[in-house]
């Protein structure tokens, strides 16, 4: 399996998206009193994943 730049960006964006989703769900399901902080961190992960996805093919 060869990893070129685009595949690395794609896998990294997917991992960041999954981590962001996990943070948001963890805040909503388990730690209700800290849901805002978990949600903000999850949205930050979404933003970084979006930026990596936008960089695909340009770097």
C-alpha positions as CSV (number, residue, x, y, z in Angstrom):
1,X,0.0,0.0,0.0
2,X,1.7,3.2,-1.2
3,X,0.8,6.4,0.6
4,X,1.0,9.5,-1.5
5,X,0.3,13.0,-0.2
6,X,-3.4,12.9,-1.2
7,X,-4.1,9.6,0.5
8,X,-2.4,10.8,3.7
9,X,-4.6,13.9,3.7
10,X,-7.7,11.8,3.0
11,X,-6.9,9.3,5.9
12,X,-6.0,12.1,8.3
13,X,-9.2,14.1,7.5
14,X,-11.2,10.9,8.1
15,X,-9.5,10.3,11.4
16,X,-10.0,13.9,12.5
17,X,-13.7,13.7,11.5
18,X,-14.2,10.6,13.5
19,X,-12.4,12.0,16.6
20,X,-14.6,15.2,16.3
21,X,-17.7,13.1,16.1
22,X,-16.6,11.0,19.1
23,X,-15.9,14.2,21.2
24,X,-19.3,15.7,20.4
25,X,-21.1,12.4,21.2
26,X,-19.1,11.9,24.4
27,X,-20.1,15.4,25.5
28,X,-23.8,14.8,24.7
29,X,-24.1,11.3,26.1
30,X,-21.8,11.0,29.0
31,X,-20.6,14.4,30.3
32,X,-23.7,16.6,30.0
33,X,-22.3,19.4,32.2
34,X,-19.3,19.7,29.9
35,X,-21.2,19.3,26.6
36,X,-20.4,22.9,25.4
37,X,-16.6,22.3,25.8
38,X,-16.7,18.9,24.1
39,X,-18.8,20.3,21.3
40,X,-16.5,23.3,20.7
41,X,-13.5,20.9,20.6
42,X,-15.3,18.6,18.2
43,X,-16.2,21.4,15.9
44,X,-12.5,22.4,16.0
45,X,-11.6,18.9,14.8
46,X,-14.2,19.3,12.0
47,X,-12.6,22.5,10.9
48,X,-9.1,21.0,10.8
49,X,-10.5,18.0,8.9
50,X,-12.1,20.3,6.4
51,X,-8.9,22.2,5.9
52,X,-7.0,19.0,5.3
53,X,-9.7,17.9,2.8
54,X,-9.4,21.3,1.0
55,X,-5.6,20.9,0.8
56,X,-5.9,17.6,-1.0
57,X,-4.4,17.9,-4.4
58,X,-2.9,21.4,-3.8
59,X,0.2,20.5,-1.7
